Amino acid sequence: MMNILRKLSGAACIAAIMCIIISACATGEETGGGAATAVNGGVNRYKSIRLTPEIYNHSNGDLSDLRVKDSQGKFTPFFINSGNLLEYESDREESPMELINAYTKDYSFYFDYKVVSVPNRTVLATSIETATNSSGFAKNIEVFGSYDDRYWEFIQNDDLYSIGGVSKLNVDFIEPQKYTHYRFKLGNNLERIKFESVTLVFKSYSQEYAYFIESMAPEFSVMEEEKQTVVHLNGLLNLRLAEITIHTDSMFKRYVTDPNGRDEELYNLNFENASYADTSISYFGQINSYTDFTLRINNGDDAPVEIKGITVKYYADDLVFEDKGGDRYTLSFGRNDAAKAPEYDIAKYKIEILKGEVDRLGLSVESLPDPDKSPSQVDYKLIFNIVIIAVAVLLGALVLLKLRKTPK
């Protein structure tokens, strides 16, 4: 009887271990078949690798199969970045200021300025720009503001300097100011600094998201059928296209039909005194079909357009991760419908990371998945449920055996 109990207990333990293993596999499975290597380099804490068309072609459309490993084979957390947030100056207003007072008090030097012409509205300022012929100085100054040249309020400290050809002569406010008078207070002025001009400046900025765009020259084939030139483009699977350009010396003006049935007029016209050309098709969308991407040039009764080459622009993605040392990183990929995109904490602070410098590592594709060998699709949920039922049956049998042998 004891032997039976031991066997059942052992079986239950094995089943429990199987549950744990299967559960781990279901959440941290490796995808595979394809591999690319990035040699580590640069000085910054964070690194990035840009995906290539080959990787897109052999991955899931949502990139859920991608995994990054360090040189020791450990998974490296990453997030996907598709572009940069750019900030640029969209508006600038200048208000010249004039010196109204300069004096010394308690070993400190004061320079008071006011706006030369005060408009009938609030004067906003994001900075003060100065110009001077003085050099060889570095001063920490205190900046004050006033509306009437009587009551002054402290704004902030800042540094002004001009040393060895390097200078900083602007005071950038932490937040916009509304004063009409400003005061500089210097701890000393042994260099006898004199400001030639002082200008109050208001700048406004705009932001836009700039997507990463790369170019490629895809393989293509051309055939003629029923007054149409049919162009088949290969290697575009999973790419998010932006533009397709046809290179030709033929003179033409014709409509081209894309796979969505949309017509766009292209032309390449050369005359004695002028040339006009637009041979690019704008196309926005991800190519998620395994069939060729096809363009149809409607020739009518004219001779076919002789196509010398094609350039495709597509939106690219970077994988960004923290460098933990080691000489290289490996990216594994391969279409796998069972793969789930990993969720890493690093994605929660991607905005802060991208404000700093990130080293771009070169990526070299080492191997591609075998297209005839799709990854095994294991139903982990079904297996997990079967193991749970088996454990329950074993434990039930164990309880029954104990009850039968219990003395009445």
Long-range contacts (C-beta under 8 A, 24 or more apart in sequence): 1-401, 1-405, 4-401, 5-398, 5-401, 5-402, 8-394, 8-397, 8-398, 8-401, 9-398, 11-394, 12-391, 12-394, 12-395, 12-398, 15-387, 15-390, 15-391, 15-394, 16-391, 18-387, 19-384, 19-387, 19-388, 19-391, 22-380, 22-383, 22-384, 22-387, 23-380, 23-384, 25-378, 25-380, 26-380, 26-381, 26-384, 27-340, 28-75, 29-338, 29-339, 30-67, 30-332, 31-65, 31-66, 31-67, 31-332, 31-333, 31-334, 31-336, 31-339, 31-375, 32-332, 32-333, 32-334, 32-336, 32-369, 32-375, 33-58, 33-333, 33-334, 33-367, 33-368, 33-369, 33-370, 33-373, 33-375, 34-58, 34-59, 34-332, 34-333, 34-334, 34-365, 34-367, 34-368, 34-369, 35-330, 35-331, 35-332, 35-333, 35-365, 35-366, 35-367, 36-330, 36-331, 36-333, 36-363, 36-364, 36-365, 36-366, 37-328, 37-329, 37-330, 37-331, 37-363, 37-364, 37-366, 38-328, 38-329, 38-330, 38-331, 38-361, 38-362, 38-363, 38-364, 39-327, 39-328, 39-361, 39-362, 40-71, 40-323, 40-326, 40-327, 40-328, 40-329, 40-361, 41-359, 41-361, 42-359, 42-360, 42-361, 43-359, 44-323, 44-356, 44-357, 44-358, 44-359, 45-322, 45-323, 45-356, 46-320, 46-321, 46-322, 46-323, 46-353, 46-356, 46-358, 46-359, 47-320, 47-321, 47-322, 47-323, 47-329, 47-358, 47-359, 47-360, 47-361, 48-81, 48-318, 48-319, 48-320, 48-321, 48-358, 48-359, 48-360, 48-361, 49-318, 49-319, 49-329, 49-331, 49-360, 49-361, 49-363, 50-212, 50-214, 50-316, 50-317, 50-318, 50-360, 50-363, 51-316, 51-317, 51-318, 51-319, 51-363, 52-363, 52-365, 53-216, 53-218, 53-235, 53-236, 53-239, 53-314, 54-235, 54-365, 54-368, 55-331, 55-333, 55-365, 56-237, 56-238, 56-239, 57-235, 57-236, 57-237, 57-238, 57-239, 58-333, 58-334, 58-335, 58-368, 58-369, 58-371, 59-238, 59-333, 59-334, 59-335, 60-238, 60-335, 60-336, 60-337, 60-339, 61-238, 61-286, 61-288, 62-341, 63-317, 63-341, 64-339, 64-340, 64-341, 65-333, 65-334, 65-335, 65-336, 65-339, 66-319, 66-331, 66-332, 66-333, 67-331, 67-332, 67-333, 67-342, 68-319, 68-321, 68-329, 68-330, 68-331, 68-332, 69-329, 69-330, 69-332, 70-324, 70-325, 70-326, 70-329, 71-326, 71-327, 71-328, 71-329, 72-326, 75-342, 76-321, 76-322, 76-324, 76-329, 77-321, 77-322, 77-342, 77-344, 77-345, 77-346, 78-319, 78-320, 78-321, 78-344, 78-346, 79-319, 79-320, 79-321, 79-344, 79-346, 79-347, 79-350, 80-317, 80-318, 80-319, 80-320, 81-317, 81-318, 81-319, 81-320, 81-350, 81-354, 82-211, 82-212, 82-315, 82-316, 82-317, 82-318, 83-209, 83-210, 83-211, 83-212, 84-209, 84-210, 84-212, 84-354, 85-207, 85-208, 85-209, 85-210, 85-354, 86-207, 86-208, 86-209, 86-210, 87-205, 87-206, 87-207, 88-205, 88-206, 88-208, 89-203, 89-204, 89-205, 90-204, 90-205, 90-206, 91-202, 91-203, 91-204, 92-201, 92-202, 92-203, 92-204, 93-124, 93-201, 93-202, 94-199, 94-200, 94-201, 95-123, 95-125, 95-199, 95-200, 95-201, 95-202, 96-197, 96-198, 96-199, 96-200, 97-128, 97-182, 97-198, 97-199, 97-200, 99-195, 99-198, 100-149, 100-181, 101-149, 107-187, 107-188, 108-185, 108-186, 108-187, 108-188, 109-185, 109-186, 109-188, 109-189, 110-183, 110-184, 110-185, 110-186, 111-183, 111-184, 111-186, 111-195, 112-149, 112-181, 112-182, 112-183, 113-181, 113-182, 113-183, 113-184, 113-198, 114-149, 114-180, 114-181, 114-182, 115-180, 115-181, 115-200, 118-180, 122-178, 123-178, 123-179, 123-180, 123-200, 124-176, 124-177, 124-178, 124-202, 125-173, 125-176, 125-177, 125-178, 125-179, 125-200, 125-201, 125-202, 126-172, 126-173, 126-176, 126-177, 126-201, 126-202, 126-203, 127-170, 127-171, 127-172, 127-173, 127-201, 127-203, 128-170, 128-171, 128-173, 128-182, 128-198, 128-199, 128-200, 128-201, 129-169, 129-170, 129-198, 129-199, 129-201, 130-160, 130-169, 130-170, 130-171, 130-195, 130-197, 130-198, 130-199, 131-169, 131-195, 131-196, 131-197, 131-198, 132-162, 132-169, 132-193, 132-194, 132-195, 132-196, 133-194, 133-196, 134-162, 134-191, 134-192, 134-193, 134-194, 135-162, 135-163, 135-167, 136-162, 136-163, 136-191, 137-161, 137-162, 137-163, 137-191, 137-193, 138-163, 139-186, 139-187, 139-193, 140-187, 141-171, 141-184, 141-185, 141-186, 142-184, 142-185, 143-171, 143-182, 143-183, 143-184, 143-185, 144-182, 144-183, 144-185, 145-177, 145-179, 145-181, 145-182, 145-183, 146-179, 146-180, 146-181, 146-182, 146-183, 147-179, 147-180, 147-181, 148-181, 149-181, 152-181, 152-183, 153-179, 155-179, 176-202, 211-315, 212-315, 212-316, 212-317, 212-318, 213-242, 213-313, 213-314, 213-315, 213-316, 214-313, 214-314, 214-316, 215-311, 215-312, 215-313, 215-314, 216-311, 216-312, 216-314, 217-309, 217-310, 217-311, 217-312, 218-310, 218-312, 220-307, 220-310, 222-307, 224-304, 227-298, 227-299, 227-300, 227-301, 228-296, 228-297, 228-298, 228-299, 229-296, 229-297, 229-299, 229-304, 229-305, 229-307, 230-294, 230-295, 230-296, 230-297, 231-294, 231-295, 231-296, 231-297, 231-307, 231-310, 232-292, 232-293, 232-294, 233-292, 233-293, 233-294, 233-295, 233-310, 233-312, 234-292, 234-293, 236-287, 236-293, 236-312, 236-314, 237-287, 237-288, 237-289, 237-290, 238-286, 238-287, 238-288, 239-286, 239-287, 239-312, 239-314, 239-315, 240-284, 240-285, 240-286, 240-287, 240-314, 240-315, 241-283, 241-284, 241-285, 241-286, 241-287, 241-312, 241-313, 241-314, 241-315, 242-282, 242-283, 242-284, 242-313, 242-314, 242-315, 243-280, 243-281, 243-282, 243-283, 243-312, 243-313, 244-280, 244-281, 244-283, 244-295, 244-310, 244-311, 244-312, 244-313, 245-279, 245-280, 245-281, 245-310, 245-311, 245-312, 245-313, 246-279, 246-280, 246-281, 246-305, 246-307, 246-310, 247-279, 247-307, 247-308, 247-309, 247-310, 247-311, 248-279, 248-305, 248-306, 248-307, 248-308, 249-306, 249-308, 250-303, 250-305, 250-306, 252-302, 252-305, 254-297, 254-298, 254-299, 254-300, 254-302, 254-305, 255-297, 255-298, 256-281, 256-295, 256-296, 256-297, 256-298, 257-295, 257-296, 257-298, 258-283, 258-295, 259-289, 259-293, 259-294, 259-295, 260-285, 266-297, 318-360, 320-346, 320-350, 320-353, 320-354, 320-358, 321-346, 322-346, 323-359, 329-361, 331-363, 333-369, 334-369, 334-375, 335-369, 335-374, 335-375, 336-375, 337-377, 338-375, 338-377, 338-378, 338-380
